[in-house]
Amino acid sequence: MIEFLVFWLGLIAGSFMNVCIHRLPEGGSLVRPRSRCPKCKTTIAWYDNVPVVSWVLLGAKCRKCRKPISARYPAVELLTALLYVALWRRWEGDVPFAAAACAATGVLVVIAYIDWDTFLIPDVLSLGLLAAGLAAAGINPLFSGSVGMRYAWSFLGALTGFAVCWGTAVMGEWAFKKEAMGGGDIKLLAAVGAWTGALGAFDCLIVASMFGAIYGVWLIAAKRLKRQDPIPFGPFLSAAAIFNFFYILPFGFPFEQ
């Protein structure tokens, strides 16, 4: 029963995530106006705005203009809901942190989609996530010791994430003679460190780099990307950061277990 409730809360949160993904890059309000059809701009009635269900019942089309509505909307809602349930099961004995991890994961989903679309990570998201990670350190089971020590580990993790990502960006720019990593990525990895510590920040950068490289090579091989073309790194950092909420890889992985 509780997991069903968490799932529906995740769907509702995912619906709000869609609003953030669409409006934050444009600098629009997240409250007004109400949700509208992206094609004809007709205000969507509440019964046509039930997460996933309305999209299915309407046949993925606007009731007014009958133009297609992107499958991204229910995909974001389902992804968020499934992640919420998985995080609840992972931290079921620790309700405060489970709730905090769900909220942070929702922000990471928004960051991933916005960066995918625009190559930008809004400061309100990355710095907000950083502040929330530092604030939640006292209840974070990924850190050991007293409450004071947990705050210290979180702060150290944020510094490590910032330093590692900044250093990687500087070396990449020197080696490739162009920007290798944006400021938004650096701030995001600092936020990851605040939530999952220095090891979590390191893991996040390594895992994201590995999958980002695989994706880039695949695009080049498929002739969908030129070697000099950039790809957004935020989605890979976000995915790796979400993975950290489930498991922190040991230092030296996969060479050392």
ChimeraX attribute file (.defattr): number of C-alpha atoms within 10 A of each C-alpha:
attribute: neighborCount
match mode: 1-to-1
recipient: residues
	/A:1	6
	/A:2	9
	/A:3	13
	/A:4	11
	/A:5	12
	/A:6	21
	/A:7	22
	/A:8	20
	/A:9	17
	/A:10	27
	/A:11	25
	/A:12	18
	/A:13	22
	/A:14	27
	/A:15	23
	/A:16	19
	/A:17	25
	/A:18	19
	/A:19	19
	/A:20	22
	/A:21	21
	/A:22	18
	/A:23	15
	/A:24	17
	/A:25	15
	/A:26	9
	/A:27	10
	/A:28	13
	/A:29	12
	/A:30	16
	/A:31	11
	/A:32	7
	/A:33	9
	/A:34	13
	/A:35	16
	/A:36	14
	/A:37	18
	/A:38	14
	/A:39	12
	/A:40	12
	/A:41	11
	/A:42	15
	/A:43	14
	/A:44	15
	/A:45	12
	/A:46	10
	/A:47	9
	/A:48	16
	/A:49	14
	/A:50	14
	/A:51	23
	/A:52	21
	/A:53	12
	/A:54	16
	/A:55	19
	/A:56	13
	/A:57	10
	/A:58	14
	/A:59	12
	/A:60	18
	/A:61	17
	/A:62	20
	/A:63	15
	/A:64	12
	/A:65	12
	/A:66	14
	/A:67	14
	/A:68	15
	/A:69	17
	/A:70	12
	/A:71	12
	/A:72	11
	/A:73	18
	/A:74	22
	/A:75	17
	/A:76	26
	/A:77	24
	/A:78	22
	/A:79	15
	/A:80	27
	/A:81	26
	/A:82	17
	/A:83	20
	/A:84	28
	/A:85	22
	/A:86	18
	/A:87	22
	/A:88	22
	/A:89	14
	/A:90	14
	/A:91	17
	/A:92	14
	/A:93	10
	/A:94	14
	/A:95	11
	/A:96	13
	/A:97	21
	/A:98	22
	/A:99	17
	/A:100	18
	/A:101	24
	/A:102	24
	/A:103	16
	/A:104	23
	/A:105	23
	/A:106	24
	/A:107	19
	/A:108	26
	/A:109	23
	/A:110	27
	/A:111	26
	/A:112	23
	/A:113	24
	/A:114	23
	/A:115	21
	/A:116	17
	/A:117	13
	/A:118	10
	/A:119	18
	/A:120	20
	/A:121	26
	/A:122	19
	/A:123	13
	/A:124	10
	/A:125	20
	/A:126	23
	/A:127	17
	/A:128	16
	/A:129	24
	/A:130	25
	/A:131	15
	/A:132	17
	/A:133	27
	/A:134	23
	/A:135	16
	/A:136	19
	/A:137	25
	/A:138	20
	/A:139	15
	/A:140	23
	/A:141	13
	/A:142	18
	/A:143	19
	/A:144	13
	/A:145	12
	/A:146	10
	/A:147	14
	/A:148	11
	/A:149	14
	/A:150	22
	/A:151	23
	/A:152	19
	/A:153	24
	/A:154	30
	/A:155	24
	/A:156	17
	/A:157	27
	/A:158	30
	/A:159	19
	/A:160	23
	/A:161	31
	/A:162	25
	/A:163	16
	/A:164	18
	/A:165	23
	/A:166	20
	/A:167	13
	/A:168	16
	/A:169	20
	/A:170	14
	/A:171	15
	/A:172	15
	/A:173	14
	/A:174	12
	/A:175	11
	/A:176	10
	/A:177	9
	/A:178	12
	/A:179	15
	/A:180	16
	/A:181	20
	/A:182	17
	/A:183	15
	/A:184	21
	/A:185	25
	/A:186	22
	/A:187	25
	/A:188	31
	/A:189	33
	/A:190	33
	/A:191	32
	/A:192	37
	/A:193	31
	/A:194	33
	/A:195	34
	/A:196	30
	/A:197	30
	/A:198	25
	/A:199	19
	/A:200	30
	/A:201	31
	/A:202	23
	/A:203	27
	/A:204	28
	/A:205	23
	/A:206	15
	/A:207	18
	/A:208	21
	/A:209	16
	/A:210	13
	/A:211	16
	/A:212	19
	/A:213	15
	/A:214	12
	/A:215	14
	/A:216	19
	/A:217	15
	/A:218	13
	/A:219	15
	/A:220	15
	/A:221	12
	/A:222	10
	/A:223	10
	/A:224	10
	/A:225	15
	/A:226	13
	/A:227	12
	/A:228	9
	/A:229	8
	/A:230	13
	/A:231	16
	/A:232	21
	/A:233	24
	/A:234	29
	/A:235	23
	/A:236	22
	/A:237	28
	/A:238	25
	/A:239	18
	/A:240	23
	/A:241	30
	/A:242	22
	/A:243	17
	/A:244	21
	/A:245	20
	/A:246	14
	/A:247	13
	/A:248	18
	/A:249	17
	/A:250	13
	/A:251	13
	/A:252	9
	/A:253	10
	/A:254	8
	/A:255	7
	/A:256	7
	/A:257	8
